[in-house]
Amino acid sequence: MNSCRVKLKNKCEVAENAMTFEFEKPRDFRFIAGQFIILTLIDPLENDQKGNSRPMSIASAPHEDYLLVLTRLSDSAFKQNLMNLALGSEVEIKGPLGSLCLNKDISRPQVMLAGGVGVAPLRSMIFYSVHEQTGHKIYLFYCNRRPESAPFLKIFQKLESAKFHFIPTMTRMNTSKKQWHGECGRINPEMIQRHLPKLTDSDFYIVGPPQFVKDLSSSLEEAGVNKKDIRTEVY
Ligand SMILES: Cc1cc2nc3c(=O)[nH]c(=O)nc-3n(C[C@H](O)[C@H](O)[C@H](O)COP(=O)(O)OP(=O)(O)OC[C@H]3O[C@@H](n4cnc5c(N)ncnc54)[C@H](O)[C@@H]3O)c2cc1C
């Protein structure tokens, strides 16, 4: 596994409690859209027993000239240090790792189910597919509490096309000050079938918190989706 140091080029609050971190991409760093890195902070100010490293998906696509990381903030020492990292500071990255990537068979719809920042590797895959015009038909179901807490919401809305169907859904609109005309409630097979003609013959990608991934995997299997067609990443 390759390991190297990279500098923080930019950071941005992209939604409530969620930030992106843009790191320089070494010239020889090659990865497949959907892969992740192990990000290690160097000599951090704060420490806790959970350590200085976390697996983090690469949210940027291979053609973009930086490595983008998206994360939900927490009070862990790692996240606090990352949030306060000064531009120009170095971190260590190991990777790329992981095999979550688009199916080469473009005849099968690629159905992506994301909970919150679980959208990170899917952003990479979607941007890759749009940029390279791979021909995949992609459906992104994206679940958040409210629009304010949904990273990349506007970016995905702008990207919609015949090849990219974006279905955001909110679970707590009663706490939002924004107007919402889209789906509400959790993603489930019934919601998916309102937008996708047929559940079988598609590839599913589920990324998010453990319960989100577990519930959706089992409800899809109960609805007749073959286990081998479901790929998951648990955050
Ligand atoms: C393949 C993969 C990709 C991921 N990509 C992303 C991403 O793009 N964005 C993102 O936000 N998150 C991502 N995650 C999750 C991420 O690695 C963190 O686990 C998550 O963000 C929570 O970190 P935290 O510091 O807020 O939480 P915490 O719960 O404080 O820390 C979680 C980490 O601490 C460890 N830990 C927990 N308790 C203890 C203990 N008592 N002693 C020692 N260690 C402990 C866990 O094993 C885990 O590594 C990914 C995870 C995986 C597996």
The ligand as an ORCA input file, in Angstrom:
! r2SCAN-3c Opt
* xyz 0 1
  C     -14.224      2.472      3.792
  C     -14.674      3.606      4.694
  C     -14.786      4.880      4.172
  C     -15.191      5.929      4.993
  N     -15.328      7.165      4.445
  C     -15.757      8.186      5.225
  C     -15.941      9.480      4.671
  O     -15.717      9.724      3.471
  N     -16.383     10.456      5.488
  C     -16.647     10.221      6.821
  O     -17.042     11.161      7.524
  N     -16.492      9.020      7.356
  C     -16.040      7.989      6.605
  N     -15.874      6.751      7.152
  C     -16.082      6.598      8.601
  C     -14.875      7.220      9.329
  O     -13.728      6.436      9.138
  C     -15.145      7.410     10.829
  O     -15.339      6.169     11.454
  C     -16.368      8.274     11.055
  O     -16.273      9.475     10.306
  C     -16.525      8.603     12.537
  O     -15.347      9.222     12.991
  P     -15.371     10.058     14.343
  O     -13.973     10.407     14.673
  O     -16.342     11.165     14.216
  O     -16.037      9.009     15.323
  P     -15.468      8.173     16.533
  O     -16.551      7.213     16.926
  O     -14.940      9.083     17.568
  O     -14.264      7.364     15.925
  C     -14.464      6.277     15.091
  C     -13.133      5.524     15.017
  O     -12.619      5.236     16.315
  C     -12.465      3.843     16.511
  N     -12.868      3.605     17.910
  C     -14.106      3.711     18.425
  N     -14.089      3.469     19.743
  C     -12.795      3.205     20.066
  C     -12.120      2.891     21.267
  N     -12.767      2.786     22.423
  N     -10.783      2.702     21.220
  C     -10.105      2.809     20.073
  N     -10.685      3.099     18.905
  C     -12.010      3.291     18.899
  C     -13.351      3.205     15.475
  O     -12.889      1.922     15.132
  C     -13.237      4.197     14.324
  O     -12.031      3.999     13.601
  C     -15.472      5.693      6.364
  C     -15.346      4.406      6.883
  C     -14.967      3.378      6.063
  C     -14.851      1.991      6.645
*
